[in-house]
């Protein structure tokens, strides 16, 4: 494996490893057998716990080493029916697997890429995630559901609801493109951001979002060939994956 990203937090260190395979064997000048490796397109996340805990998306666990305890934790407060209704359409499970103790937790290999980041706990740090983007987070954080109040939200690819991550700690989300291809756009409240297609990996919960045709009028929309676009306004950050529709050969 090859380490491609690391983030050290308080009680939790996250590392992203690229899985490799041997492509060639050779002899070194001193007669030792050497090998040439290359990444095979799969990645895994290592969570090193030092008295902290981590919430993991159900089904992502591979193995753990050390004094690790696991239990199921609901991601939202309230009864089961309320949680099931809240998470319906958000692409996320109503539960997460919580690991605590001292040791390491490894996740299943995935062909998606991972983005590791940290939140300070300030309410302005809260992020809305694309469907199924959540992967893991420190157990000091909360994964809930944001309900769009606008009528436009009903028409969006994410439905009325989106996963919302808040609190203080380190977290990781799945991305369809490498970190190097993610474009980070800061909005200061004086401009708007218009995005063609569902290319927003995550964005600040403080932003206003609207889904509407790029041009007004059904006839004009048909003439342009453009469908609905997302329009972001206010103050906050948007993480875009503009190369999502193309095959990328870049690595983290």
N, C-alpha and C positions, 0 to 999 in steps of 0.2 A: 504494500500500500504506500501511497505517497500523500503526505500532509499538504493540503492546499489552502486551509484557512483555520485560524485559531482565535478564540476570544476568551480572555480570562475575566471572570466576574467574581463576585463575592460568594464563595462557597461552591461555585460551579464553573467549570471550564468546558467549553464546547470546541470540538475539533471536527473538521470535515476532511475525510480521507478519500482519495481517488483510488479505486481498485486498479491493479496493474496485472499484466500478464507477460510471460517471457516470450520474446520474439526471436532471440538468437543466443546461442552459447558460443563462447570463444575462450581461448587460452591467453592469460595475461603474460607479460614478459618474464615473470618469475615462475611460470609454469602452472599457476593456479587457474582453476576453471571459473570463468566469469560469465555473466549473463546480461543481456540487454532487455530492458522492460519498457513497456508503453502502457498508457492508460487505456482501459477498455470501455470507457464511457459510463461506468457505474460509480456511484458515490455512497459513502456511509458516514453516519455521524457518531462520534464518540462523546459521551457526556461523562466527565469526571466529577464525581460528587465528593465534596469535602464537608460533610455535615449539613449540606443543603438538600434540596429535592428537585425533581424535574417531572413535568407533566408531558406525557408522550401520547401522540395520536394512536388510538387503538389499532393493533395489527402491525405497528412499526417496530416492535421490540424483536431483537435477535438473540442477544445473550448479555449476561452481566457477570462481573468478577468483583469479589469483595463482600463486605457486610451490607448487602442491599436488601431492602424490604419493598414489596410491591403491593399496592391496593388500588381499587377503582374509586375514582373521585368524579362527582358530577361537576360539570363545567358551569352550571348556573344554579342559582337558588330556586327553590320552589318544588312543587310536586312533579311526578314523572310526566303526567299529561301536559302540564305547562311547559316543561323543558322540551318535550317532543314537538309541541306546536311551535315553540320559539326557534328550534334548530331546523325544522322542516324548511327546505328551500335555501338554507345557508350553506349546505354542502359539508357541514361538520357534525360530528357525533355529539350527543348530549353528555357523553362521558369521556374521561381520559384516564390513562394508567399513570399512577403516581409512584415514582421510585425515590426512596430516601436512604440515607446512610453514608457509608464510606466505600468508595470503589468506583467502578466504571460500568456504564451501560452503553451497549452498541446497538445500532439500529440496522434493519434490513437494507441491503444494497438497493439503490434506486437509480434509474437513468435520468431522473430530474436533478437539477442543481439545488444548492442550499444557500440561503442568505442568513448570516448570523448578525444579530444586532443587539443593542441593549437600551432599555428604557430607564429613565431616572425616577419614575414614579409621579412626575408632574402630570396633571390631567391633560395638558396640551400634547403630551406624548402619545396618547391613545391612538391606535391605528385600526382602520377597517381593512380586512384582508379579502383577497379574491377567494372565491369558493374553493375549498379544499387546499388552500395554501398553508394553513397552520400545520406545523409538524411537531414542534416541542417548545416548551417554555419552562422557566424556573417556576417552582411552585409558589413563589411570592407574587406571581402575576395572576391575572384573571382573564379567562376566555369566556366572553359572553356573546350576545347577539345584539346588533344594532338594527332597529326597524326604521326604514325610510318613511318619512311622513308625507312626501310628495306623491302625487298620482303617477308621475313619471317613473318612480321607483318600481311600480308594478310591472312595467314593461321591460325593465332591465334584465340582462342575462343573469344577474345575481338575485333576481326576484325582489321581494319586499325586504328581505333580511340579508345581512352580511355578518360574518364573524367579526367580533371586536376584541382586540387585545389591549389590556391596560395594566397599570401597576409598575412595580420596580423589579428589574431583573434582566436576564439574558434569554434570548429566544431565537428560534430558527424557523424559517418558512421555506417551503418548496418553491422553486422557480423553474419555468420551462427553458430559461436561457441562463448562461453563465453570469456571474456577478459583473464581469467586465462589460457585458452588453446591456446592463440595466441602466437606464437614464433616470437621474434624480432631478426633479424640477421643484424649485422653491417658489411658492406663490406668496406675494407680500400684500395681497388685498387690493392692488390697483389693476390687476389684469386677470384674465380668465384663461383656462387651459382647455382646449377642445381635443378630444382623443377619438380617433376612428377605431371602432371595434373595442373589444374587451381586453385591452392591453395594460390595464392598471393592476399591478401585482398587489399593491397596498397603498393606502394614502391616509393622511391625518384625519381623524374623526371630526376635527374642527372645521373641515372644509364643507362647503355646500356642493352637492352633486345633482345634476339634472341630466335626464336622458331625453333627447329630442332629435328631430331630423336636422341634418346639416343646413339645409335651406328650407324656408317656410313653403308650405303648399305641397300636396301630394304629387301634382304634375311636375313641379320643379325637382322634387326629390327623385322622381323616375328619370328625368332627363340627365341629372348629374351622375346617376349610378351609385350614389352614396346612400347608405342606410342611416340608422340612428347613430348618434355620437354622444359621448359623455362630455359634459361641460362642468369643469371644476372652478369654483370661485372662493374667495376668502383668503385666509392666511393658513399656510400649512405646506406639507411636502407630499409629492406624488412620485411613486416609483413605477416607471413604465418598462415594458418589455417589447420595444419596437421591432426586434428581430424574431419574435415568436413565430411568425408565419414562414420563416425561412430556415433552412438547415444550417446550423452554425458549426464551424470546426474549431472555434475558439475554446480555450479552457480557462479555468479560474486563475 
